[in-house]
Amino acid sequence: MTAARILAWAVVALVLMALAVPWFLWGDSGTAFGLPVWLWWHVGWMALASVVFAVFTRTDWGLGIEEVESRG
C-alpha cells in the first residue's frame, strides 16, 4: 500500500510540475478581467497546488521517510 501511495503522489507531483508553465499560452496576448490569461493560469495553478499540498500534509506527510499510521 505504501509503495502505491508513493507512486501516486509522485505522479501528482509530476503533473503539477508539468502544469506549472503554461506552454500553450506562450505568445497569447489575451486578457481576462484586465490581466493576461497566463497570469490567471498561475493563480489557478497556485490554488490547485495549495489544495494538493494541504491534502498531502493531512493524509501522507512523512510518506517514504517515516512510518505512517493508518487513520481508520
C-alpha positions as CSV (number, residue, x, y, z in Angstrom):
1,M,0.0,0.0,0.0
2,T,2.8,2.4,0.9
3,A,4.6,1.9,-2.5
4,A,1.3,2.6,-4.3
5,R,0.8,5.8,-2.4
6,I,4.3,7.0,-3.0
7,L,3.9,6.3,-6.7
8,A,0.5,8.1,-6.7
9,W,1.9,11.2,-5.0
10,A,4.9,11.1,-7.4
11,V,2.5,11.2,-10.4
12,V,0.6,14.1,-8.8
13,A,3.8,16.0,-8.3
14,L,4.9,15.4,-11.8
15,V,1.5,16.6,-13.2
16,L,1.7,19.7,-11.0
17,M,5.2,20.4,-12.3
18,A,4.1,19.9,-15.9
19,L,1.3,22.3,-15.4
20,A,3.4,25.0,-13.7
21,V,4.4,26.6,-17.0
22,P,1.6,27.3,-19.4
23,W,3.4,26.4,-22.6
24,F,0.3,26.6,-24.7
25,L,-0.2,30.2,-23.6
26,W,3.2,31.5,-24.8
27,G,2.7,34.3,-27.3
28,D,-1.0,34.6,-26.4
29,S,-1.9,38.2,-25.8
30,G,-5.4,37.5,-24.4
31,T,-6.7,39.2,-21.3
32,A,-9.4,38.4,-18.8
33,F,-10.6,40.9,-16.2
34,G,-7.7,43.2,-17.1
35,L,-4.9,40.8,-16.6
36,P,-3.1,38.5,-19.0
37,V,-4.6,35.0,-19.3
38,W,-1.2,33.4,-18.4
39,L,-1.3,35.2,-15.1
40,W,-4.7,33.8,-14.3
41,W,-3.3,30.4,-15.2
42,H,-0.7,30.8,-12.5
43,V,-3.3,32.0,-10.0
44,G,-5.3,28.8,-10.6
45,W,-2.2,26.6,-10.6
46,M,-1.1,28.1,-7.2
47,A,-4.6,27.4,-5.8
48,L,-4.5,23.8,-7.1
49,A,-1.0,23.3,-5.7
50,S,-2.1,24.6,-2.3
51,V,-5.1,22.3,-2.2
52,V,-3.0,19.3,-3.2
53,F,-0.3,20.2,-0.6
54,A,-3.0,20.5,2.1
55,V,-4.4,17.1,1.2
56,F,-0.9,15.6,1.2
57,T,0.0,17.0,4.6
58,R,-3.2,15.8,6.1
59,T,-3.0,12.3,4.7
60,D,0.5,11.2,3.9
61,W,3.0,13.6,5.5
62,G,6.3,11.7,6.0
63,L,5.4,9.0,3.5
64,G,8.7,7.3,2.4
65,I,10.5,8.9,5.3
66,E,8.8,7.6,8.4
67,E,6.1,5.1,9.1
68,V,2.6,6.5,8.6
69,E,-0.1,5.3,10.9
70,S,-3.4,4.3,9.4
71,R,-6.3,6.7,10.3
72,G,-9.0,4.1,10.4
